Structure formats: structure tokens, C-alpha cells
């Protein structure tokens, strides 16, 4: 397990608070990047660009903690269709039912919204004093939940923006110190994972309409908390270190697992077409392997070997907008 392993994975919390925010990432694009893409951005970096055909396709968004960019691919063909730039440590990604995409911009304490296939932000939300990691949109209200790994004052929290606008209401769980990822179910209940002050795994629920977390008795051993997402029937909870995703009910009973063969340090995954499913059917899952430098697309819940791969420099988060 990486103690307090985040984008660069080498800092303890105390060092992160003191110095990690100032790390500068070298510039290196994904394999197959369009070298003729528009350039002229700040410091010589290419500006955001998008293939005009992107708006008509299902798009796979992948954040890179090495380059500080978000790469946009055709989900079906894995062809690079665009690049979003200008971030400071982009981490988790999430999409809403309108196909808009949110980028967690950790280094700037922001969450930035893009229209499907768009290159310019349509909204920027401030998460002042927080260092955000993951996000999820409530399908019943449109509220945006953001997990904060830690804050300038110490422990992390969850920021919830009503209607994905304005200033957030901040919620804390006394049993959780650092918050990693979150996911709403189809009824507006929010599930969050993280660690306590002993770096032990914690899974909690913020029930719809409640202001208090309920910690879940999740007995499955998790080396380091990974992504959280509702798959239509169960809460999918990832183990970053082992590349395993566990499917659990709200009581914490594990109903099955998905092993992502060949993965290497999977932070935030994305289960495709999971929202609103009444039955648990086979689908797909996009899983970035940060240490492997690759994003794998797998069958879900079968797992196994990837059906397709994309080379990306230290990929962290993924989402699919369609």
C-alpha cells in the first residue's frame, strides 16, 4: 500500500501539505498524439483542441498527472480526438446525464465543467482550501459531490454543490481522515471511500437527504481505496493496489469481484452505461493504470484481460460521455 498515495504517490500527508502542491510535471503526450494539433498555449504548451466529429461520438476522457492534460478518445475505436489543457494536477473525472464532463483540478482547488466534445469550460467551481480528488453527479438532483483528500486545515471532506453550481455544503465523517472517491446510486445516496487516521480503509454512505455519514461494515480487505461507482445494482469499490473491484450492497456484503488483469495502480475507473440499469448486465469498464502508463478497457463485471488498451502517461481518472 502507498501511504497517502495520490498522483505522484511519494509523499506523506505532512510533506504534501508543506511542499507537494508545487511540483511541476514534465510535458509528454500519449502515444499516437496528434502532433499537428493547435499550439501556442502558455509556455509553449499546445492549447485545447477537438476533432469536429467528437460531438457525435461516445467519448472517453482520461486525465494524466504527468502532463497535466485530459485526453479525449473515441470510446469505440480508441482514436485520439482531442486534448484539454491548462490544468494543475487533473485527477478524477465524472460525467452527468447531460453528457457534460467534470474535471477535478486538484492543484487549483477547482472543479471544471466541459460540454460533450467542447474545448472551453462552461463552468468553474471553487473548492477553496480543499485538495479535491474525485467527483460524482447525483442523477436525481444534479448535485455535484467532490471528495477532498485533505484541506489546508488538515483532514479532508466532501463538498456538495447544489445543482452543480455556487458554493458547496461541506460534510465530514468523524471516522474518515482522507477522502478518495465517491459515487451516487440511482436514489441519490452517496457512497465515499477513504482512510482513517491509521490509514485503514473506510467506506461510508451519506443517505439522500441526510447531513450525517453512516460508516459501512465492509470486511473485505482493501490495500488502498480506489474508485467508487454505482453499477446499476451494486456499489463498485476499487482497490487501487491490486486492480480488483468489489461489488457490494449498502450493508457492506460483497456480492462479487472483478479482477483487472495486467493493471498496475488503478485509481479512478469508469463503468460504462451503468446509470439507471435495473438489471445487472455485462458492460464495459475503463481503468487507467497509473504506474503502467496505459488505460485498459475491460468487460464488466467479467474483468480478465483488457479488450483494448491506450498508452497514456500516468493516467489517473477516466469517464465516458455519450
N, C-alpha and C positions, 0 to 999 in steps of 0.2 A: 504493500500500500504506500502511496505517496502521501506523506503528511502535508496537509493543506495544499495538495497538488492542484494547481489551476492551469492557466495557459502555458506557463513555462515550467511549472512543476518542480521548481528547485528551492522555493522559499518557504520558510516557516511564517506563521502569521505575523510575528513581531517584525521580521525583516520586510515582509510585504508592506506593512504599514509605514515603515521607515523609508523604503527605497524602491520597491519593485515597480511602482507606478511610473517611474521614469525610464524604464527600459525602452530602447529603440530597436525595432525589428529590421533586419536586412530585407531587401526587396528581392523577391523571387517568385515568379508566377507559376501556375500549374503547368504540367506537361500538356502540350498541344495548345498553349495560349496563342491568341491572335496577335502576332507581332505588328500587324498593321492597324491595330485598334487606335482610336483617337488618343493623342498625347497632349502634353502641355500643362499638366497639373502642377500643383505646388511642389517645389523641389525637384522637378523633372519627372514626377510620377505621372503615369497615364491618368486621364480623367475617366469618369464613369462612362460606359458605353453599353449599347444593347443592340443586338440584331433586330431589325424591324419585325421579323417574323415571330419574335419571342412572345408577343402578346397573345398569340393564337395557340400557344403550346402549354403543356404542363411543364412547369419549371422547377428544377432542383437548385436550391440556393445552398451554398457551402461557405462557411467562414474560415479564414486562415489566420491563425495567430502569428504566423511568421511574416506574412506580407502585410497584414492589416487590411485586407480586402475581403469582399464577398464575391464569389464566383457563381455565375448563373449558367446552368446547363439545361438542355432538353432532358427531361426525365426518361423519355423512351429511348433516345439514341445516345445520350451522354455527351452530345456535342456542346462545346462551349459556345454560349450565345451572348454573354455579356459579363461585365465586371463592374461592381460598385466599389468606389474608393472613398478615401477621406476619413476612415475610422481610426480610432485609437484603441487597439485591442478589441476587435469584434469577437464576441463569444457566442452565446446561444441565439437561436433563430426560432421564430414561430410564425405561422400563417393563420389568418382568420377566415371565416366563411365567405367573405367578400374577395378572397384571394390576395388581400394585402399582406405584405410581409413586414415583420418587425425584426430589427437588428439590435441586439444588446451591445451597446458601445461602452464597454466597461471603463476604459481609461478616461472617458469624458463624463462618466456618470449620466449617461443618456440612453434612451430607447428611441430608435428612429424608424419611422414607417415609410414604406415604399409601396406604390401601386404595383400590381402584377405586370412585370416587364418594364417597369419605369426606371429611370435613372436619377431622378431628383426626389428628395424627401418630400412627403406630403404632410408629415407631422414629426415633431421632435419633442419628446417628453423629458423633463429634467428629473433625475433621481438624486437630488442633492445630498451630498455627504455619504452616499452609498456606492458600493462597488458591485454592480449587477452581474449576474451570471446566466440566468435562464428566464424564459417567459412563456406564457400561455394565455390564450384568449378564451373567455367564457362564452360558449356557444349560445347560452340562454340570455345573456345581458350585453355582451360585447365588452365587458370589463377586461382589462389587461392586468394580469398578475406578473410581477417581476421578482425573482429571488435575488437577494443581495448576499453575497458570500460573507462580506463583513462591511463595516462602516468606519468612518473617521473616528467614531467614539468607541469602537470595539466590535461587539457581536453583530451578526447580520440580522436580516429581517425579510419580510415580504411586503413589497409596495403594490397596492392595487389601485388602478386608475379607473374610475367610473366612466364607462363608455369609451375607454382608451383615450381620455383627454384630461387636461387640467393637472392639478396636484394630487398626489396619491394619499390614500389612507395607509398607514404603516402598521403591520401586525407582527408580533413576536411570539415565539413559542419558548417558554422557560426551559424546555428540555432540549433546545437546539441552539447551537452557537454559530455554526456556519451553514448557510443555506445554499444548495447547489441548483436543483432543478424543480420544476413544478408542472402539473398538468390538471386541467379541469375535466371532469367527466360530463356526460350529457345532461346532468341535472344541476350543474353549477357548483358541485362540490370540488374543492381544490385540494390536490394531494401534493405534498412537498417532501423532498428528501434532503438530508444534510448530515452533519455530525454534531455530537455534543462536545463539551469541553475536554473530554477524554479521547476525542477523535473516533468515537464509536458511532456506528450508523444509526440514524433516526429517520423514521417515516411517520409523517403526521398528516392529518386531514383538517382543513378548515371548512366545516359544513356550510352549505348555502345558507346565507342569512345570519351566520354566527360571527362573533368577533373573537372567538377563542379556539385555539387548536386542540385537537384530540390526538394524542400520540397513539400510534398503532402498534400492537404487539406483533412485530414482524420478526420471526425467529430465524429466518434464513440468513446465513452469514453473508455480509456484503463487505468486500475489501475496501472499496471507495465508491461513494454514491455517484451514480450516473444519471442518465435521462429518466424523466417520468412522463408518461403519456397514457391517456385513456385509449384503449384499442377497440372500443365498442362493446366490450363485455367485462374486461378486467383492467386493472391498473398495471401498466407495464413499467417495471422498475429495473434500471440497469446497474450492473456492477462494472464500473469503468475499468478496473484492473483485469478482470477475467473475460470481458466481452460476452457476458451472459445477461440475458434479460429475463426477469421473473415476472410471471403473470399472477397477480394476487387480487383477492377481493378486499373490500373495505375493512374486513376484520383482520387482515394480515395473513390469511391462509393462502399459501402458494398453490396454484392450480396447474402450473406447468412452467416450462422454461424454454428459452430459445438460445442456443449457442451459436455465436457468430464466428465460424471457423476462419482462422487467418487474420483476425482483427488484433489490434495492438493499441490499447488505451483508448477506449470509446467513451467520449464524454456525452454529448447530447445527440441522440438519434432521432429519427422521424419515421413514424409508422404511416404508411400511405393509405389514404382513403379510410381512415379509422373512424372519423367523427360520424356519429349518427347511426352506426351499424347496430341493428337489433340482434343479429346473429354473428357469432364468431366465425368469420370466413377467412380463407387464405388471402393474403395481400402481400405487400412489399414493405421493406424497411430500408432506409438509407442510413448507414452507420459510418461516420468518419473515424478513422484510426489515426489519432494524432501522432503517435510515435512511428506508425507505419508509413505515413505520408500517402495515404490512399483512402478514398471513400468507397465502401463496398455497398452494393445493392443486393439484398438477400430476400429470399422468400420468408414470409411471416404467416404463421408462427413457426414454420419448419426450421428456419435457420440453415445451418450447414455452411457450405461454401458459397461465396457470392456468385450471383448470376452475371454481374458486370462490375467493373471497377473503374475509378477515375483517379489519376495521380494528382494530388493537391499537397502543397507544402503545409505541414502541420495543421490539418483540418480539425476544427473544434466542434462546430454545430452544423445542423442541416435542417431544412424544411422543404416541403413541396407545396407549391402554389399552382392551382389549376382552375 
